[in-house]
Amino acid sequence: MLQHVLDEKLNAMNPRQREAVEYTDGPLLILAGAGSGKTTVLINRIAYLLSKGLCAPYHILAITFTNKAAKELCDRIDAMMGSDAFGVTAATFHSFCGRVLRAEIGVDGVFNSNYTIYDTDDGQRVIKAAMKALEIEDSTLPARSVQWAISRAKDMRVGPADYCKHFGRDLREEQIAKIYARYDAALREANALDFDDMILKTVELFENHPEILAKYAGRFRYIMVDEYQDTNPLQYRLVSLLSSKFRNICVVGDDDQSIYKFRGATIENILLFEEHFPNAKVIRLEQNYRSTANILEAANAVIAHNTQRKGKELWTAGEKGEPVYVKRVNDDFEESRFITETVQDRVVKGAKFSEFAVLYRTNAQANSVERYFVKSGIPYKVVGGFRFYERKEIKDILAYMQVVNNPRDDLRLKRIINEPKRKIGATTIANIENIARQEFLPMLEVMRRAGEYPALSRTAPALMEFARLMDHLTAQLERTPLDEWVARVARDSGYIAMLELEGTDEAKDRINNIMELCTSVKQYQQDNPEGKLSGFLEEVSLMTDLDQMGDEDDRVVLMTLHSAKGLEFNYVFMIGMEEGLFPSQRCLDDGEIEEERRLMYVGVTRARKCLYLLHARQRMLYGRTQFCMPSTFLKELPVLVVQDLSPKTAFTPSFGSAPPTKNTAYGSRTAASPVRTGFAAPAAQPAIRKAPAAPAAAFNFNCGDRVKHKTFGAGTLLSKTPMGSDFLLEVQFDTVGTKKIMANFAKLTKE
């Protein structure tokens, strides 16, 4: 690489970035704030090391967390230096360990270099086999829960023999210890490793064989680790061993963005870096190249309330920008309408749909926004999760509803016949299908009469019991409000009990999603007082129509706050800013408010130009209405950067509570200065949910009419289908193609 090219790149960097690039002697912690250009620093640092002749490419190791990040690192190094960078190792933790293990794992004679890597599904099959051998039923101890427990134990370097000593000796833990022992033995016999073993076995290899450690620690003279705040204790041990000879370990991270404790990450790795690596240099990258000054001031003020942090303050040379908008809404119904109308207004003024993101704490919150976007024709995509009606648990409960609505729906019946498990095997299902086809009956009717068919005699009791369940649910539909009936379906079918038995956080989220389905049904009833089950299922069919979503690249993005890390958008809506939701009640109960505040900081710093923070007086979530108080985090915003869009009532939150003057736990820096305090008053009584939209009779357009939509422009009305108190419209727009939208939301005018 020509020296003048590197000099140009260094001259374009700010002083702190350049200092981080040019510091090459000993441990280095780069505290890289959001949007501070950390990837550029890493690339230029590698180029600097090579151009100055401090080492050969072979001696550089860069570790990332994702294959995508590793590829980006390699591509940018290649683009910058070409063949001069050939030999630099850029890899994830797991892929690097894989390279070491392929070469070295045979030294102990337990595994050989042809080992197999078991993924999550492979591991579950081994666990289920162990449970069967031990006569432990999956119904009493779910295999998924056992797999999580084993993974946790490996991260903590606890083997099967010490499992009970570490985690307790109740019946459940003793059973897990026995399964763990068989699982461990089965992997050894199969010459197989799971994902947790990849790092664990590499660390053990280095610790037990000094000559192997010397080989790798002697090779990598400069080691760089990205996203260091997301590392766990085992990953820390790995990089400390690798850097033990030359001590040129450079880690890049942001303690204020440590949000993955639930995955095993420990913030202590970055907070205690200087203790782990004596005489370490610390460089703070605080100049932000992403967000406006007002957004950064809001982020700084909120995160200053944390005590477990190194301390830094983001700033920008850019414009002050729009204020941070805070809005109180009556409920999630109004919240979704405000988002929809705001997106439409800004798109009309020139913005693209892809410039918008809606961020939320839990997946279930997306449901209401999705409903509004679909009805309004706004293209969107869900990132980091499924669209609400595509989630397995939602599809399963809907399948029960669809079979009640249409007993001849054999496709949906086959979906739920073993959800939860009823020991009805594939052969039995095939026999039911054959009989149904021969006698021209729906499969459900064959199951009712299972005792009459010799081919079904062995499983007849289970089949007839399932048929009785469906008859029971059908009878209940006649005398139970629709939303309560859906909850009964989930409960009486055994589906909720199945998830409760799993006991994992994922299972709890799935239960919450089912309760959110009840919320959707309740909203449907409020909008359509005469609506029936068939009408709701018809509306859901619109929700799952993927063909009318517009341009693939121009969609509003919906995602959880955890999924948003590393991304950025011009316009960001953070919804559900309510105590108990964000911060979540679980984190409040467990004393994890600081991790929740870091998640708030991540959300705020995703916004480039404009940030909306929305909170509701009441929210229907997980099937029940909750009266809400504004989030603690809203009260921590500096009043001078906030514009309150709420109606002026006593419910308005107080902005600008003063942060602490010192970070007591790791207080190497003084927190931001106190800001002015806004006003506070007792909360008003929650408002009642708004009345349903105007009846369909008010829509007086005919097929063939030329119409105009505020966002999509002019088009031709192709069809209109009555749906409850509304019409489903199909419009061929001149510029964006055909879209299906709801009349009450579309607000069409004649061209």
Sequence and secondary structure as in RCSB ss.txt:
>XXXX:A:sequence
MLQHVLDEKLNAMNPRQREAVEYTDGPLLILAGAGSGKTTVLINRIAYLLSKGLCAPYHILAITFTNKAAKELCD
RIDAMMGSDAFGVTAATFHSFCGRVLRAEIGVDGVFNSNYTIYDTDDGQRVIKAAMKALEIEDSTLPARSVQWAI
SRAKDMRVGPADYCKHFGRDLREEQIAKIYARYDAALREANALDFDDMILKTVELFENHPEILAKYAGRFRYIMV
DEYQDTNPLQYRLVSLLSSKFRNICVVGDDDQSIYKFRGATIENILLFEEHFPNAKVIRLEQNYRSTANILEAAN
AVIAHNTQRKGKELWTAGEKGEPVYVKRVNDDFEESRFITETVQDRVVKGAKFSEFAVLYRTNAQANSVERYFVK
SGIPYKVVGGFRFYERKEIKDILAYMQVVNNPRDDLRLKRIINEPKRKIGATTIANIENIARQEFLPMLEVMRRA
GEYPALSRTAPALMEFARLMDHLTAQLERTPLDEWVARVARDSGYIAMLELEGTDEAKDRINNIMELCTSVKQYQ
QDNPEGKLSGFLEEVSLMTDLDQMGDEDDRVVLMTLHSAKGLEFNYVFMIGMEEGLFPSQRCLDDGEIEEERRLM
YVGVTRARKCLYLLHARQRMLYGRTQFCMPSTFLKELPVLVVQDLSPKTAFTPSFGSAPPTKNTAYGSRTAASPV
RTGFAAPAAQPAIRKAPAAPAAAFNFNCGDRVKHKTFGAGTLLSKTPMGSDFLLEVQFDTVGTKKIMANFAKLTK
E
>XXXX:A:secstr
  HHHHHHHHHTS HHHHHHHH  SS EEEEE TTS HHHHHHHHHHHHHHTTSS GGGEEEEESSHHHHHHHHH
HHHHHHGGGGTT EEEEHHHHHHHHHHHHGGGGSSS TT EEE HHHHHHHHHHHHHHTT  TTTS HHHHHHHH
HHHHHTT  GGGHHHHH  SHHHHHHHHHHHHHHHHHHHTTEEEHHHHHHHHHHHHHH HHHHHHHHHH SEEEE
SSGGG  HHHHHHHHHHTTTT  EEEEE GGG   GGGT  THHHHTHHHHSTT EEEEE B SSS HHHHHHHH
HHHTT SSS     B SS   S EEEEEESSHHHHHHHHHHHHHHHHHTT  GGGEEEEESSGGGHHHHHHHHHH
HT  EEEESS  GGGSHHHHHHHHHHHHHH TT HHHHHHHTTSS     HHHHHHHHHHHHHHT  HHHHHHTG
GG GGGTTTHHHHHHHHHHHHHHHHHHTTS HHHHHHHHHHHTTHHHHHHHH SHHHHHHHHHHHHHHHHHHHHH
HH TT  HHHHHHHHHHHT GGG   TT  EEEEEHHHHTT  EEEEEE   BTBBTTBHHHHHTT HHHHHHHH
HHHHTTEEEEEEEEEESEEEETTEEEE  B HHHHTS GGGEEE S SSTT         SS TTT SS      
                    GGG    TT EEEETTTEEEEEEEEEEETTEEEEEEEETTTEEEEEEHHHH  EE
 
